[in-house]
Amino acid sequence: MFLQRNVAYQLEEEARKRIEDTKETERKKATEELECWKEQQRQKAEEVSCSSEFCFLYIIQHLFSVQKYQTT
């Protein structure tokens, strides 16, 4: 009977260990996916910022060229 309890305890411990390992693997996977998503959002924000800056510079350049022609 003691042996059966010992075997059952070992099986329970192995099952707990597998569950904890699976949880840890899933946590790591979720963290990696979240970091990847954050990086994509950062890159998108940079692209929008760059295109906004480009548009702003284009408008300023256009305004100066129009102003130059109006003064001459």
mmCIF file as Biopython writes it, N, C-alpha, C and O atoms, coordinates in Angstrom:
data_model
#
loop_
_atom_site.group_PDB
_atom_site.id
_atom_site.type_symbol
_atom_site.label_atom_id
_atom_site.label_alt_id
_atom_site.label_comp_id
_atom_site.label_asym_id
_atom_site.label_entity_id
_atom_site.label_seq_id
_atom_site.pdbx_PDB_ins_code
_atom_site.Cartn_x
_atom_site.Cartn_y
_atom_site.Cartn_z
_atom_site.occupancy
_atom_site.B_iso_or_equiv
_atom_site.auth_seq_id
_atom_site.auth_asym_id
_atom_site.pdbx_PDB_model_num
ATOM 1   N N  . MET A ? 1  ? 0.813 -1.192 0.000   1.0 0.0 1  A 1 
ATOM 2   C CA . MET A ? 1  ? 0.000 0.000  0.000   1.0 0.0 1  A 1 
ATOM 3   C C  . MET A ? 1  ? 0.863 1.264  0.000   1.0 0.0 1  A 1 
ATOM 4   O O  . MET A ? 1  ? 0.557 2.233  -0.695  1.0 0.0 1  A 1 
ATOM 5   N N  . PHE A ? 2  ? 1.932 1.244  0.779   1.0 0.0 2  A 1 
ATOM 6   C CA . PHE A ? 2  ? 2.866 2.383  0.801   1.0 0.0 2  A 1 
ATOM 7   C C  . PHE A ? 2  ? 3.457 2.609  -0.578  1.0 0.0 2  A 1 
ATOM 8   O O  . PHE A ? 2  ? 3.611 3.745  -1.026  1.0 0.0 2  A 1 
ATOM 9   N N  . LEU A ? 3  ? 3.784 1.514  -1.241  1.0 0.0 3  A 1 
ATOM 10  C CA . LEU A ? 3  ? 4.359 1.609  -2.591  1.0 0.0 3  A 1 
ATOM 11  C C  . LEU A ? 3  ? 3.360 2.232  -3.567  1.0 0.0 3  A 1 
ATOM 12  O O  . LEU A ? 3  ? 3.743 3.045  -4.408  1.0 0.0 3  A 1 
ATOM 13  N N  . GLN A ? 4  ? 2.099 1.863  -3.462  1.0 0.0 4  A 1 
ATOM 14  C CA . GLN A ? 4  ? 1.076 2.439  -4.341  1.0 0.0 4  A 1 
ATOM 15  C C  . GLN A ? 4  ? 0.947 3.942  -4.113  1.0 0.0 4  A 1 
ATOM 16  O O  . GLN A ? 4  ? 0.821 4.711  -5.066  1.0 0.0 4  A 1 
ATOM 17  N N  . ARG A ? 5  ? 0.979 4.357  -2.855  1.0 0.0 5  A 1 
ATOM 18  C CA . ARG A ? 5  ? 0.888 5.786  -2.552  1.0 0.0 5  A 1 
ATOM 19  C C  . ARG A ? 5  ? 2.097 6.531  -3.110  1.0 0.0 5  A 1 
ATOM 20  O O  . ARG A ? 5  ? 1.979 7.629  -3.654  1.0 0.0 5  A 1 
ATOM 21  N N  . ASN A ? 6  ? 3.254 5.904  -2.961  1.0 0.0 6  A 1 
ATOM 22  C CA . ASN A ? 6  ? 4.482 6.516  -3.456  1.0 0.0 6  A 1 
ATOM 23  C C  . ASN A ? 6  ? 4.434 6.669  -4.983  1.0 0.0 6  A 1 
ATOM 24  O O  . ASN A ? 6  ? 4.818 7.707  -5.520  1.0 0.0 6  A 1 
ATOM 25  N N  . VAL A ? 7  ? 3.966 5.642  -5.663  1.0 0.0 7  A 1 
ATOM 26  C CA . VAL A ? 7  ? 3.860 5.683  -7.118  1.0 0.0 7  A 1 
ATOM 27  C C  . VAL A ? 7  ? 2.830 6.739  -7.522  1.0 0.0 7  A 1 
ATOM 28  O O  . VAL A ? 7  ? 3.074 7.512  -8.449  1.0 0.0 7  A 1 
ATOM 29  N N  . ALA A ? 8  ? 1.698 6.781  -6.849  1.0 0.0 8  A 1 
ATOM 30  C CA . ALA A ? 8  ? 0.664 7.772  -7.154  1.0 0.0 8  A 1 
ATOM 31  C C  . ALA A ? 8  ? 1.210 9.182  -6.928  1.0 0.0 8  A 1 
ATOM 32  O O  . ALA A ? 8  ? 0.956 10.081 -7.729  1.0 0.0 8  A 1 
ATOM 33  N N  . TYR A ? 9  ? 1.949 9.374  -5.853  1.0 0.0 9  A 1 
ATOM 34  C CA . TYR A ? 9  ? 2.550 10.674 -5.563  1.0 0.0 9  A 1 
ATOM 35  C C  . TYR A ? 9  ? 3.525 11.072 -6.663  1.0 0.0 9  A 1 
ATOM 36  O O  . TYR A ? 9  ? 3.530 12.223 -7.101  1.0 0.0 9  A 1 
ATOM 37  N N  . GLN A ? 10 ? 4.346 10.132 -7.111  1.0 0.0 10 A 1 
ATOM 38  C CA . GLN A ? 10 ? 5.301 10.421 -8.182  1.0 0.0 10 A 1 
ATOM 39  C C  . GLN A ? 10 ? 4.585 10.798 -9.478  1.0 0.0 10 A 1 
ATOM 40  O O  . GLN A ? 10 ? 4.996 11.714 -10.190 1.0 0.0 10 A 1 
ATOM 41  N N  . LEU A ? 11 ? 3.501 10.067 -9.769  1.0 0.0 11 A 1 
ATOM 42  C CA . LEU A ? 11 ? 2.732 10.379 -10.981 1.0 0.0 11 A 1 
ATOM 43  C C  . LEU A ? 11 ? 2.113 11.772 -10.888 1.0 0.0 11 A 1 
ATOM 44  O O  . LEU A ? 11 ? 2.104 12.520 -11.866 1.0 0.0 11 A 1 
ATOM 45  N N  . GLU A ? 12 ? 1.596 12.117 -9.710  1.0 0.0 12 A 1 
ATOM 46  C CA . GLU A ? 12 ? 1.028 13.453 -9.518  1.0 0.0 12 A 1 
ATOM 47  C C  . GLU A ? 12 ? 2.102 14.526 -9.673  1.0 0.0 12 A 1 
ATOM 48  O O  . GLU A ? 12 ? 1.862 15.561 -10.296 1.0 0.0 12 A 1 
ATOM 49  N N  . GLU A ? 13 ? 3.261 14.288 -9.122  1.0 0.0 13 A 1 
ATOM 50  C CA . GLU A ? 13 ? 4.358 15.257 -9.234  1.0 0.0 13 A 1 
ATOM 51  C C  . GLU A ? 13 ? 4.796 15.426 -10.685 1.0 0.0 13 A 1 
ATOM 52  O O  . GLU A ? 13 ? 5.067 16.541 -11.130 1.0 0.0 13 A 1 
ATOM 53  N N  . GLU A ? 14 ? 4.866 14.331 -11.413 1.0 0.0 14 A 1 
ATOM 54  C CA . GLU A ? 14 ? 5.235 14.416 -12.827 1.0 0.0 14 A 1 
ATOM 55  C C  . GLU A ? 14 ? 4.187 15.197 -13.621 1.0 0.0 14 A 1 
ATOM 56  O O  . GLU A ? 14 ? 4.523 15.990 -14.501 1.0 0.0 14 A 1 
ATOM 57  N N  . ALA A ? 15 ? 2.905 14.960 -13.298 1.0 0.0 15 A 1 
ATOM 58  C CA . ALA A ? 15 ? 1.834 15.684 -13.977 1.0 0.0 15 A 1 
ATOM 59  C C  . ALA A ? 15 ? 1.924 17.175 -13.641 1.0 0.0 15 A 1 
ATOM 60  O O  . ALA A ? 15 ? 1.773 18.015 -14.528 1.0 0.0 15 A 1 
ATOM 61  N N  . ARG A ? 16 ? 2.164 17.508 -12.387 1.0 0.0 16 A 1 
ATOM 62  C CA . ARG A ? 16 ? 2.317 18.909 -11.990 1.0 0.0 16 A 1 
ATOM 63  C C  . ARG A ? 16 ? 3.485 19.563 -12.712 1.0 0.0 16 A 1 
ATOM 64  O O  . ARG A ? 16 ? 3.400 20.701 -13.173 1.0 0.0 16 A 1 
ATOM 65  N N  . LYS A ? 17 ? 4.581 18.811 -12.797 1.0 0.0 17 A 1 
ATOM 66  C CA . LYS A ? 17 ? 5.766 19.331 -13.476 1.0 0.0 17 A 1 
ATOM 67  C C  . LYS A ? 17 ? 5.469 19.604 -14.947 1.0 0.0 17 A 1 
ATOM 68  O O  . LYS A ? 17 ? 5.870 20.641 -15.477 1.0 0.0 17 A 1 
ATOM 69  N N  . ARG A ? 18 ? 4.771 18.685 -15.609 1.0 0.0 18 A 1 
ATOM 70  C CA . ARG A ? 18 ? 4.410 18.887 -17.025 1.0 0.0 18 A 1 
ATOM 71  C C  . ARG A ? 18 ? 3.513 20.106 -17.181 1.0 0.0 18 A 1 
ATOM 72  O O  . ARG A ? 18 ? 3.679 20.894 -18.111 1.0 0.0 18 A 1 
ATOM 73  N N  . ILE A ? 19 ? 2.562 20.255 -16.264 1.0 0.0 19 A 1 
ATOM 74  C CA . ILE A ? 19 ? 1.659 21.412 -16.330 1.0 0.0 19 A 1 
ATOM 75  C C  . ILE A ? 19 ? 2.439 22.702 -16.143 1.0 0.0 19 A 1 
ATOM 76  O O  . ILE A ? 19 ? 2.234 23.660 -16.888 1.0 0.0 19 A 1 
ATOM 77  N N  . GLU A ? 20 ? 3.323 22.741 -15.168 1.0 0.0 20 A 1 
ATOM 78  C CA . GLU A ? 20 ? 4.133 23.943 -14.938 1.0 0.0 20 A 1 
ATOM 79  C C  . GLU A ? 20 ? 5.033 24.245 -16.133 1.0 0.0 20 A 1 
ATOM 80  O O  . GLU A ? 20 ? 5.194 25.404 -16.516 1.0 0.0 20 A 1 
ATOM 81  N N  . ASP A ? 21 ? 5.612 23.214 -16.713 1.0 0.0 21 A 1 
ATOM 82  C CA . ASP A ? 21 ? 6.456 23.408 -17.897 1.0 0.0 21 A 1 
ATOM 83  C C  . ASP A ? 21 ? 5.632 23.964 -19.067 1.0 0.0 21 A 1 
ATOM 84  O O  . ASP A ? 21 ? 6.082 24.857 -19.785 1.0 0.0 21 A 1 
ATOM 85  N N  . THR A ? 22 ? 4.435 23.427 -19.244 1.0 0.0 22 A 1 
ATOM 86  C CA . THR A ? 22 ? 3.556 23.903 -20.310 1.0 0.0 22 A 1 
ATOM 87  C C  . THR A ? 22 ? 3.168 25.361 -20.064 1.0 0.0 22 A 1 
ATOM 88  O O  . THR A ? 22 ? 3.167 26.172 -20.990 1.0 0.0 22 A 1 
ATOM 89  N N  . LYS A ? 23 ? 2.839 25.689 -18.814 1.0 0.0 23 A 1 
ATOM 90  C CA . LYS A ? 23 ? 2.499 27.077 -18.480 1.0 0.0 23 A 1 
ATOM 91  C C  . LYS A ? 23 ? 3.669 28.007 -18.778 1.0 0.0 23 A 1 
ATOM 92  O O  . LYS A ? 23 ? 3.483 29.078 -19.356 1.0 0.0 23 A 1 
ATOM 93  N N  . GLU A ? 24 ? 4.858 27.607 -18.391 1.0 0.0 24 A 1 
ATOM 94  C CA . GLU A ? 24 ? 6.042 28.439 -18.619 1.0 0.0 24 A 1 
ATOM 95  C C  . GLU A ? 24 ? 6.303 28.617 -20.111 1.0 0.0 24 A 1 
ATOM 96  O O  . GLU A ? 24 ? 6.648 29.711 -20.557 1.0 0.0 24 A 1 
ATOM 97  N N  . THR A ? 25 ? 6.140 27.559 -20.871 1.0 0.0 25 A 1 
ATOM 98  C CA . THR A ? 25 ? 6.314 27.640 -22.326 1.0 0.0 25 A 1 
ATOM 99  C C  . THR A ? 25 ? 5.297 28.607 -22.928 1.0 0.0 25 A 1 
ATOM 100 O O  . THR A ? 25 ? 5.642 29.425 -23.781 1.0 0.0 25 A 1 
ATOM 101 N N  . GLU A ? 26 ? 4.051 28.513 -22.484 1.0 0.0 26 A 1 
ATOM 102 C CA . GLU A ? 26 ? 3.009 29.405 -22.984 1.0 0.0 26 A 1 
ATOM 103 C C  . GLU A ? 26 ? 3.280 30.849 -22.577 1.0 0.0 26 A 1 
ATOM 104 O O  . GLU A ? 26 ? 3.044 31.768 -23.362 1.0 0.0 26 A 1 
ATOM 105 N N  . ARG A ? 27 ? 3.775 31.059 -21.353 1.0 0.0 27 A 1 
ATOM 106 C CA . ARG A ? 27 ? 4.119 32.415 -20.912 1.0 0.0 27 A 1 
ATOM 107 C C  . ARG A ? 27 ? 5.205 33.011 -21.791 1.0 0.0 27 A 1 
ATOM 108 O O  . ARG A ? 27 ? 5.118 34.165 -22.210 1.0 0.0 27 A 1 
ATOM 109 N N  . LYS A ? 28 ? 6.230 32.211 -22.066 1.0 0.0 28 A 1 
ATOM 110 C CA . LYS A ? 28 ? 7.326 32.691 -22.920 1.0 0.0 28 A 1 
ATOM 111 C C  . LYS A ? 28 ? 6.825 33.016 -24.324 1.0 0.0 28 A 1 
ATOM 112 O O  . LYS A ? 28 ? 7.194 34.035 -24.908 1.0 0.0 28 A 1 
ATOM 113 N N  . LYS A ? 29 ? 5.985 32.143 -24.853 1.0 0.0 29 A 1 
ATOM 114 C CA . LYS A ? 29 ? 5.437 32.358 -26.192 1.0 0.0 29 A 1 
ATOM 115 C C  . LYS A ? 29 ? 4.597 33.643 -26.227 1.0 0.0 29 A 1 
ATOM 116 O O  . LYS A ? 29 ? 4.714 34.437 -27.160 1.0 0.0 29 A 1 
ATOM 117 N N  . ALA A ? 30 ? 3.761 33.841 -25.219 1.0 0.0 30 A 1 
ATOM 118 C CA . ALA A ? 30 ? 2.928 35.046 -25.158 1.0 0.0 30 A 1 
ATOM 119 C C  . ALA A ? 30 ? 3.794 36.295 -25.033 1.0 0.0 30 A 1 
ATOM 120 O O  . ALA A ? 30 ? 3.509 37.319 -25.654 1.0 0.0 30 A 1 
ATOM 121 N N  . THR A ? 31 ? 4.851 36.209 -24.230 1.0 0.0 31 A 1 
ATOM 122 C CA . THR A ? 31 ? 5.756 37.354 -24.070 1.0 0.0 31 A 1 
ATOM 123 C C  . THR A ? 31 ? 6.438 37.684 -25.384 1.0 0.0 31 A 1 
ATOM 124 O O  . THR A ? 31 ? 6.532 38.854 -25.755 1.0 0.0 31 A 1 
ATOM 125 N N  . GLU A ? 32 ? 6.913 36.674 -26.091 1.0 0.0 32 A 1 
ATOM 126 C CA . GLU A ? 32 ? 7.552 36.896 -27.389 1.0 0.0 32 A 1 
ATOM 127 C C  . GLU A ? 32 ? 6.581 37.520 -28.383 1.0 0.0 32 A 1 
ATOM 128 O O  . GLU A ? 32 ? 6.944 38.439 -29.118 1.0 0.0 32 A 1 
ATOM 129 N N  . GLU A ? 33 ? 5.342 37.021 -28.407 1.0 0.0 33 A 1 
ATOM 130 C CA . GLU A ? 33 ? 4.348 37.573 -29.322 1.0 0.0 33 A 1 
ATOM 131 C C  . GLU A ? 33 ? 4.028 39.023 -28.970 1.0 0.0 33 A 1 
ATOM 132 O O  . GLU A ? 33 ? 3.867 39.863 -29.856 1.0 0.0 33 A 1 
ATOM 133 N N  . LEU A ? 34 ? 3.936 39.313 -27.674 1.0 0.0 34 A 1 
ATOM 134 C CA . LEU A ? 34 ? 3.663 40.676 -27.240 1.0 0.0 34 A 1 
ATOM 135 C C  . LEU A ? 34 ? 4.807 41.610 -27.624 1.0 0.0 34 A 1 
ATOM 136 O O  . LEU A ? 34 ? 4.570 42.720 -28.099 1.0 0.0 34 A 1 
ATOM 137 N N  . GLU A ? 35 ? 6.035 41.168 -27.421 1.0 0.0 35 A 1 
ATOM 138 C CA . GLU A ? 35 ? 7.196 41.985 -27.801 1.0 0.0 35 A 1 
ATOM 139 C C  . GLU A ? 35 ? 7.227 42.222 -29.303 1.0 0.0 35 A 1 
ATOM 140 O O  . GLU A ? 35 ? 7.558 43.318 -29.755 1.0 0.0 35 A 1 
ATOM 141 N N  . CYS A ? 36 ? 6.888 41.210 -30.067 1.0 0.0 36 A 1 
ATOM 142 C CA . CYS A ? 36 ? 6.840 41.347 -31.531 1.0 0.0 36 A 1 
ATOM 143 C C  . CYS A ? 36 ? 5.766 42.362 -31.917 1.0 0.0 36 A 1 
ATOM 144 O O  . CYS A ? 36 ? 5.997 43.211 -32.777 1.0 0.0 36 A 1 
ATOM 145 N N  . TRP A ? 37 ? 4.600 42.279 -31.291 1.0 0.0 37 A 1 
ATOM 146 C CA . TRP A ? 37 ? 3.517 43.214 -31.570 1.0 0.0 37 A 1 
ATOM 147 C C  . TRP A ? 37 ? 3.935 44.640 -31.215 1.0 0.0 37 A 1 
ATOM 148 O O  . TRP A ? 37 ? 3.676 45.576 -31.972 1.0 0.0 37 A 1 
ATOM 149 N N  . LYS A ? 38 ? 4.583 44.801 -30.056 1.0 0.0 38 A 1 
ATOM 150 C CA . LYS A ? 38 ? 5.048 46.127 -29.643 1.0 0.0 38 A 1 
ATOM 151 C C  . LYS A ? 38 ? 6.027 46.700 -30.665 1.0 0.0 38 A 1 
ATOM 152 O O  . LYS A ? 38 ? 5.953 47.881 -31.008 1.0 0.0 38 A 1 
ATOM 153 N N  . GLU A ? 39 ? 6.935 45.870 -31.146 1.0 0.0 39 A 1 
ATOM 154 C CA . GLU A ? 39 ? 7.918 46.314 -32.143 1.0 0.0 39 A 1 
ATOM 155 C C  . GLU A ? 39 ? 7.220 46.729 -33.433 1.0 0.0 39 A 1 
ATOM 156 O O  . GLU A ? 39 ? 7.585 47.736 -34.039 1.0 0.0 39 A 1 
ATOM 157 N N  . GLN A ? 40 ? 6.218 45.958 -33.857 1.0 0.0 40 A 1 
ATOM 158 C CA . GLN A ? 40 ? 5.473 46.310 -35.064 1.0 0.0 40 A 1 
ATOM 159 C C  . GLN A ? 40 ? 4.749 47.645 -34.880 1.0 0.0 40 A 1 
ATOM 160 O O  . GLN A ? 40 ? 4.729 48.471 -35.792 1.0 0.0 40 A 1 
ATOM 161 N N  . GLN A ? 41 ? 4.158 47.856 -33.707 1.0 0.0 41 A 1 
ATOM 162 C CA . GLN A ? 41 ? 3.469 49.116 -33.441 1.0 0.0 41 A 1 
ATOM 163 C C  . GLN A ? 41 ? 4.448 50.288 -33.453 1.0 0.0 41 A 1 
ATOM 164 O O  . GLN A ? 41 ? 4.140 51.364 -33.967 1.0 0.0 41 A 1 
ATOM 165 N N  . ARG A ? 42 ? 5.639 50.066 -32.876 1.0 0.0 42 A 1 
ATOM 166 C CA . ARG A ? 42 ? 6.660 51.112 -32.867 1.0 0.0 42 A 1 
ATOM 167 C C  . ARG A ? 42 ? 7.081 51.451 -34.290 1.0 0.0 42 A 1 
ATOM 168 O O  . ARG A ? 42 ? 7.217 52.624 -34.639 1.0 0.0 42 A 1 
ATOM 169 N N  . GLN A ? 43 ? 7.289 50.421 -35.115 1.0 0.0 43 A 1 
ATOM 170 C CA . GLN A ? 43 ? 7.696 50.650 -36.498 1.0 0.0 43 A 1 
ATOM 171 C C  . GLN A ? 43 ? 6.600 51.384 -37.280 1.0 0.0 43 A 1 
ATOM 172 O O  . GLN A ? 43 ? 6.895 52.277 -38.073 1.0 0.0 43 A 1 
ATOM 173 N N  . LYS A ? 44 ? 5.348 51.009 -37.057 1.0 0.0 44 A 1 
ATOM 174 C CA . LYS A ? 44 ? 4.244 51.694 -37.729 1.0 0.0 44 A 1 
ATOM 175 C C  . LYS A ? 44 ? 4.198 53.159 -37.314 1.0 0.0 44 A 1 
ATOM 176 O O  . LYS A ? 44 ? 3.991 54.044 -38.144 1.0 0.0 44 A 1 
ATOM 177 N N  . ALA A ? 45 ? 4.392 53.407 -36.028 1.0 0.0 45 A 1 
ATOM 178 C CA . ALA A ? 45 ? 4.373 54.787 -35.531 1.0 0.0 45 A 1 
ATOM 179 C C  . ALA A ? 45 ? 5.506 55.591 -36.159 1.0 0.0 45 A 1 
ATOM 180 O O  . ALA A ? 45 ? 5.314 56.757 -36.505 1.0 0.0 45 A 1 
ATOM 181 N N  . GLU A ? 46 ? 6.676 54.989 -36.310 1.0 0.0 46 A 1 
ATOM 182 C CA . GLU A ? 46 ? 7.801 55.671 -36.953 1.0 0.0 46 A 1 
ATOM 183 C C  . GLU A ? 46 ? 7.484 55.970 -38.413 1.0 0.0 46 A 1 
ATOM 184 O O  . GLU A ? 46 ? 7.799 57.051 -38.911 1.0 0.0 46 A 1 
ATOM 185 N N  . GLU A ? 47 ? 6.859 55.011 -39.104 1.0 0.0 47 A 1 
ATOM 186 C CA . GLU A ? 47 ? 6.508 55.229 -40.510 1.0 0.0 47 A 1 
ATOM 187 C C  . GLU A ? 47 ? 5.533 56.390 -40.645 1.0 0.0 47 A 1 
ATOM 188 O O  . GLU A ? 47 ? 5.687 57.235 -41.526 1.0 0.0 47 A 1 
ATOM 189 N N  . VAL A ? 48 ? 4.533 56.432 -39.775 1.0 0.0 48 A 1 
ATOM 190 C CA . VAL A ? 48 ? 3.554 57.521 -39.818 1.0 0.0 48 A 1 
ATOM 191 C C  . VAL A ? 48 ? 4.244 58.838 -39.518 1.0 0.0 48 A 1 
ATOM 192 O O  . VAL A ? 48 ? 3.985 59.849 -40.170 1.0 0.0 48 A 1 
ATOM 193 N N  . SER A ? 49 ? 5.119 58.821 -38.532 1.0 0.0 49 A 1 
ATOM 194 C CA . SER A ? 49 ? 5.845 60.035 -38.161 1.0 0.0 49 A 1 
ATOM 195 C C  . SER A ? 49 ? 6.697 60.520 -39.323 1.0 0.0 49 A 1 
ATOM 196 O O  . SER A ? 49 ? 6.722 61.713 -39.627 1.0 0.0 49 A 1 
ATOM 197 N N  . CYS A ? 50 ? 7.394 59.595 -39.973 1.0 0.0 50 A 1 
ATOM 198 C CA . CYS A ? 50 ? 8.246 59.965 -41.113 1.0 0.0 50 A 1 
ATOM 199 C C  . CYS A ? 50 ? 7.409 60.507 -42.256 1.0 0.0 50 A 1 
ATOM 200 O O  . CYS A ? 50 ? 7.779 61.508 -42.870 1.0 0.0 50 A 1 
ATOM 201 N N  . SER A ? 51 ? 6.294 59.868 -42.551 1.0 0.0 51 A 1 
ATOM 202 C CA . SER A ? 51 ? 5.479 60.355 -43.663 1.0 0.0 51 A 1 
ATOM 203 C C  . SER A ? 51 ? 4.853 61.697 -43.304 1.0 0.0 51 A 1 
ATOM 204 O O  . SER A ? 51 ? 4.685 62.546 -44.180 1.0 0.0 51 A 1 
ATOM 205 N N  . SER A ? 52 ? 4.504 61.910 -42.035 1.0 0.0 52 A 1 
ATOM 206 C CA . SER A ? 52 ? 3.968 63.211 -41.611 1.0 0.0 52 A 1 
ATOM 207 C C  . SER A ? 52 ? 5.026 64.291 -41.749 1.0 0.0 52 A 1 
ATOM 208 O O  . SER A ? 52 ? 4.743 65.395 -42.213 1.0 0.0 52 A 1 
ATOM 209 N N  . GLU A ? 53 ? 6.255 63.964 -41.343 1.0 0.0 53 A 1 
ATOM 210 C CA . GLU A ? 53 ? 7.353 64.920 -41.475 1.0 0.0 53 A 1 
ATOM 211 C C  . GLU A ? 53 ? 7.610 65.233 -42.943 1.0 0.0 53 A 1 
ATOM 212 O O  . GLU A ? 53 ? 7.851 66.386 -43.302 1.0 0.0 53 A 1 
ATOM 213 N N  . PHE A ? 54 ? 7.561 64.222 -43.779 1.0 0.0 54 A 1 
ATOM 214 C CA . PHE A ? 54 ? 7.771 64.427 -45.207 1.0 0.0 54 A 1 
ATOM 215 C C  . PHE A ? 54 ? 6.692 65.351 -45.776 1.0 0.0 54 A 1 
ATOM 216 O O  . PHE A ? 54 ? 6.989 66.273 -46.536 1.0 0.0 54 A 1 
ATOM 217 N N  . CYS A ? 55 ? 5.443 65.093 -45.401 1.0 0.0 55 A 1 
ATOM 218 C CA . CYS A ? 55 ? 4.344 65.939 -45.881 1.0 0.0 55 A 1 
ATOM 219 C C  . CYS A ? 55 ? 4.524 67.382 -45.405 1.0 0.0 55 A 1 
ATOM 220 O O  . CYS A ? 55 ? 4.325 68.325 -46.171 1.0 0.0 55 A 1 
ATOM 221 N N  . PHE A ? 56 ? 4.896 67.542 -44.153 1.0 0.0 56 A 1 
ATOM 222 C CA . PHE A ? 56 ? 5.106 68.872 -43.603 1.0 0.0 56 A 1 
ATOM 223 C C  . PHE A ? 56 ? 6.211 69.592 -44.369 1.0 0.0 56 A 1 
ATOM 224 O O  . PHE A ? 56 ? 6.051 70.752 -44.749 1.0 0.0 56 A 1 
ATOM 225 N N  . LEU A ? 57 ? 7.330 68.909 -44.596 1.0 0.0 57 A 1 
ATOM 226 C CA . LEU A ? 57 ? 8.436 69.528 -45.324 1.0 0.0 57 A 1 
ATOM 227 C C  . LEU A ? 57 ? 8.039 69.852 -46.760 1.0 0.0 57 A 1 
ATOM 228 O O  . LEU A ? 57 ? 8.438 70.888 -47.293 1.0 0.0 57 A 1 
ATOM 229 N N  . TYR A ? 58 ? 7.266 68.987 -47.383 1.0 0.0 58 A 1 
ATOM 230 C CA . TYR A ? 58 ? 6.807 69.228 -48.751 1.0 0.0 58 A 1 
ATOM 231 C C  . TYR A ? 58 ? 5.923 70.472 -48.798 1.0 0.0 58 A 1 
ATOM 232 O O  . TYR A ? 58 ? 6.056 71.299 -49.700 1.0 0.0 58 A 1 
ATOM 233 N N  . ILE A ? 59 ? 5.022 70.602 -47.826 1.0 0.0 59 A 1 
ATOM 234 C CA . ILE A ? 59 ? 4.124 71.772 -47.784 1.0 0.0 59 A 1 
ATOM 235 C C  . ILE A ? 59 ? 4.934 73.043 -47.574 1.0 0.0 59 A 1 
ATOM 236 O O  . ILE A ? 59 ? 4.709 74.043 -48.255 1.0 0.0 59 A 1 
ATOM 237 N N  . ILE A ? 60 ? 5.872 73.011 -46.638 1.0 0.0 60 A 1 
ATOM 238 C CA . ILE A ? 60 ? 6.705 74.185 -46.385 1.0 0.0 60 A 1 
ATOM 239 C C  . ILE A ? 60 ? 7.483 74.562 -47.638 1.0 0.0 60 A 1 
ATOM 240 O O  . ILE A ? 60 ? 7.548 75.735 -48.007 1.0 0.0 60 A 1 
ATOM 241 N N  . GLN A ? 61 ? 8.072 73.566 -48.288 1.0 0.0 61 A 1 
ATOM 242 C CA . GLN A ? 61 ? 8.825 73.830 -49.512 1.0 0.0 61 A 1 
ATOM 243 C C  . GLN A ? 61 ? 7.913 74.434 -50.575 1.0 0.0 61 A 1 
ATOM 244 O O  . GLN A ? 61 ? 8.297 75.378 -51.266 1.0 0.0 61 A 1 
ATOM 245 N N  . HIS A ? 62 ? 6.724 73.897 -50.702 1.0 0.0 62 A 1 
ATOM 246 C CA . HIS A ? 62 ? 5.772 74.410 -51.684 1.0 0.0 62 A 1 
ATOM 247 C C  . HIS A ? 62 ? 5.373 75.846 -51.348 1.0 0.0 62 A 1 
ATOM 248 O O  . HIS A ? 62 ? 5.289 76.691 -52.239 1.0 0.0 62 A 1 
ATOM 249 N N  . LEU A ? 63 ? 5.128 76.123 -50.075 1.0 0.0 63 A 1 
ATOM 250 C CA . LEU A ? 63 ? 4.753 77.484 -49.666 1.0 0.0 63 A 1 
ATOM 251 C C  . LEU A ? 63 ? 5.869 78.478 -49.975 1.0 0.0 63 A 1 
ATOM 252 O O  . LEU A ? 63 ? 5.607 79.585 -50.446 1.0 0.0 63 A 1 
ATOM 253 N N  . PHE A ? 64 ? 7.107 78.084 -49.710 1.0 0.0 64 A 1 
ATOM 254 C CA . PHE A ? 64 ? 8.226 78.982 -50.008 1.0 0.0 64 A 1 
ATOM 255 C C  . PHE A ? 64 ? 8.369 79.209 -51.501 1.0 0.0 64 A 1 
ATOM 256 O O  . PHE A ? 64 ? 8.665 80.322 -51.934 1.0 0.0 64 A 1 
ATOM 257 N N  . SER A ? 65 ? 8.161 78.164 -52.295 1.0 0.0 65 A 1 
ATOM 258 C CA . SER A ? 65 ? 8.271 78.344 -53.737 1.0 0.0 65 A 1 
ATOM 259 C C  . SER A ? 65 ? 7.149 79.223 -54.258 1.0 0.0 65 A 1 
ATOM 260 O O  . SER A ? 65 ? 7.379 80.034 -55.155 1.0 0.0 65 A 1 
ATOM 261 N N  . VAL A ? 66 ? 5.953 79.089 -53.729 1.0 0.0 66 A 1 
ATOM 262 C CA . VAL A ? 66 ? 4.833 79.930 -54.144 1.0 0.0 66 A 1 
ATOM 263 C C  . VAL A ? 66 ? 5.105 81.362 -53.713 1.0 0.0 66 A 1 
ATOM 264 O O  . VAL A ? 66 ? 4.886 82.297 -54.483 1.0 0.0 66 A 1 
ATOM 265 N N  . GLN A ? 67 ? 5.574 81.534 -52.507 1.0 0.0 67 A 1 
ATOM 266 C CA . GLN A ? 67 ? 5.847 82.883 -51.986 1.0 0.0 67 A 1 
ATOM 267 C C  . GLN A ? 67 ? 6.934 83.547 -52.816 1.0 0.0 67 A 1 
ATOM 268 O O  . GLN A ? 67 ? 6.866 84.744 -53.093 1.0 0.0 67 A 1 
ATOM 269 N N  . LYS A ? 68 ? 7.934 82.772 -53.213 1.0 0.0 68 A 1 
ATOM 270 C CA . LYS A ? 68 ? 9.037 83.302 -54.015 1.0 0.0 68 A 1 
ATOM 271 C C  . LYS A ? 68 ? 8.521 83.831 -55.348 1.0 0.0 68 A 1 
ATOM 272 O O  . LYS A ? 68 ? 8.939 84.901 -55.791 1.0 0.0 68 A 1 
ATOM 273 N N  . TYR A ? 69 ? 7.623 83.100 -55.989 1.0 0.0 69 A 1 
ATOM 274 C CA . TYR A ? 69 ? 7.079 83.531 -57.264 1.0 0.0 69 A 1 
ATOM 275 C C  . TYR A ? 69 ? 6.149 84.734 -57.101 1.0 0.0 69 A 1 
ATOM 276 O O  . TYR A ? 69 ? 6.045 85.560 -58.008 1.0 0.0 69 A 1 
ATOM 277 N N  . GLN A ? 70 ? 5.487 84.836 -55.975 1.0 0.0 70 A 1 
ATOM 278 C CA . GLN A ? 70 ? 4.578 85.955 -55.761 1.0 0.0 70 A 1 
ATOM 279 C C  . GLN A ? 70 ? 5.316 87.261 -55.514 1.0 0.0 70 A 1 
ATOM 280 O O  . GLN A ? 70 ? 4.818 88.333 -55.861 1.0 0.0 70 A 1 
ATOM 281 N N  . THR A ? 71 ? 6.501 87.179 -54.917 1.0 0.0 71 A 1 
ATOM 282 C CA . THR A ? 71 ? 7.268 88.385 -54.609 1.0 0.0 71 A 1 
ATOM 283 C C  . THR A ? 71 ? 8.038 88.878 -55.817 1.0 0.0 71 A 1 
ATOM 284 O O  . THR A ? 71 ? 8.455 90.035 -55.835 1.0 0.0 71 A 1 
ATOM 285 N N  . THR A ? 72 ? 8.241 88.052 -56.819 1.0 0.0 72 A 1 
ATOM 286 C CA . THR A ? 72 ? 9.014 88.495 -57.996 1.0 0.0 72 A 1 
ATOM 287 C C  . THR A ? 72 ? 8.133 89.023 -59.087 1.0 0.0 72 A 1 
ATOM 288 O O  . THR A ? 72 ? 8.628 89.433 -60.137 1.0 0.0 72 A 1 
#
